[in-house]
């Protein structure tokens, strides 16, 4: 799916108040897995979000 068509689908969904569907996928190829699932949106993390730590104070 091209990025233009994905953006148009997203805008149409937001305009009509449609619920956007996503899914949890393995990190090998999250974009291909989401597309295969027919997901409207994708969110993936480049690192483990559970391992977030408070930043060190600046001097």
Beta strands, then each sheet from edge to edge (+ up, - down):
end
